[in-house]
Amino acid sequence: MHKDTVKGAAKQTAGSVKQAVGKASGNRRLEAEGAREKIVGKVQKGVGDLKDAARDALKH
């Protein structure tokens, strides 16, 4: 598992929490930051998954 995969998943989780807190408290800025973090985390996780797939393909 690539470090980008792990970091991306963590960022996605943190973004989800931040978005939920923003939604619950009525803080639109916090909610938007959380949504942005979720997207960034999803992209970073995807990059890590691609790196893993490339490494696996080169091994075989």
Backbone torsions as a table, in degrees:
resi	resn	phi	psi	omega
1	MET	NA	130.1	-177.7
2	HIS	-80.5	149.9	-178.2
3	LYS	-62.4	-30.6	177.7
4	ASP	-64.9	-33.8	178.3
5	THR	-63.2	-45.9	-178.9
6	VAL	-67.4	-46.7	-179.8
7	LYS	-63.5	-39.0	179.1
8	GLY	-64.7	-42.4	178.7
9	ALA	-64.0	-40.4	178.6
10	ALA	-64.8	-40.7	179.8
11	LYS	-66.2	-38.1	177.1
12	GLN	-61.6	-44.8	-179.6
13	THR	-63.9	-45.8	179.0
14	ALA	-62.1	-39.4	178.1
15	GLY	-64.7	-39.0	178.0
16	SER	-63.2	-42.9	179.3
17	VAL	-64.6	-46.9	-179.0
18	LYS	-61.6	-40.8	179.6
19	GLN	-65.2	-42.5	179.7
20	ALA	-64.7	-41.1	178.9
21	VAL	-65.4	-42.4	178.2
22	GLY	-62.2	-41.1	179.2
23	LYS	-67.0	-43.0	-178.4
24	ALA	-67.0	-35.1	-176.8
25	SER	-92.4	-5.9	-179.6
26	GLY	79.4	14.6	-179.5
27	ASN	-91.2	98.9	-175.9
28	ARG	-65.9	-33.6	-179.6
29	ARG	-65.1	-46.0	178.8
30	LEU	-64.6	-39.3	178.2
31	GLU	-62.8	-42.5	178.8
32	ALA	-67.0	-39.8	176.9
33	GLU	-61.5	-41.0	179.0
34	GLY	-64.3	-42.1	178.1
35	ALA	-63.2	-40.9	178.6
36	ARG	-63.7	-44.2	179.1
37	GLU	-62.0	-38.9	178.0
38	LYS	-60.8	-43.4	-179.4
39	ILE	-66.6	-45.0	178.8
40	VAL	-61.2	-41.9	178.4
41	GLY	-64.1	-39.4	179.2
42	LYS	-64.0	-41.5	178.7
43	VAL	-65.8	-46.2	-179.3
44	GLN	-61.9	-39.7	178.0
45	LYS	-64.6	-40.2	177.8
46	GLY	-62.3	-40.8	177.6
47	VAL	-62.9	-43.6	178.2
48	GLY	-62.7	-40.6	177.7
49	ASP	-63.0	-40.4	178.1
50	LEU	-64.8	-40.4	177.9
51	LYS	-63.3	-40.9	176.6
52	ASP	-61.6	-45.1	-179.1
53	ALA	-63.6	-41.3	179.2
54	ALA	-64.9	-43.0	179.1
55	ARG	-63.2	-42.8	178.7
56	ASP	-64.4	-39.9	-179.8
57	ALA	-65.6	-35.8	-179.3
58	LEU	-73.9	-27.2	179.3
59	LYS	-71.9	-30.9	-174.0
60	HIS	-101.0	NA	NA
